[in-house]
Amino acid sequence: MRVKRRQCYFDKQISADKLLIDDRRGRKVAKINHISTIGSLGVLLAAKEKGFVTEVSPLLRKIENSDIYLSPKLIATVLELAGENHHDK
């Protein structure tokens, strides 16, 4: 929990637009401190929106094949938001 508080403190010090954090507890701490957050998948969606990547699907698959758990519902939501409603995996 100490690291999460330090992240929030650092965010306030540099006046960042958003704090990059995926941890649910850390997001709660940030919210209490009125700090906007964005998760890794939000960064992927923003990257596609700004034209830095053409598809989030291959990047999602890389995350999915790592030790990071993404629920099927979350993956489907991200693909839908990205306009990549692929029904195959």
Secondary structure as GFF3:
##gff-version 3
##sequence-region A 1 89
A	DSSP	alpha_helix	2	14	.	.	.	ID=ss1
A	DSSP	beta_strand	19	20	.	.	.	ID=ss2
A	DSSP	alpha_helix	24	32	.	.	.	ID=ss3
A	DSSP	beta_strand	37	38	.	.	.	ID=ss4
A	DSSP	alpha_helix	40	49	.	.	.	ID=ss5
A	DSSP	alpha_helix	57	64	.	.	.	ID=ss6
A	DSSP	alpha_helix	72	81	.	.	.	ID=ss7
###
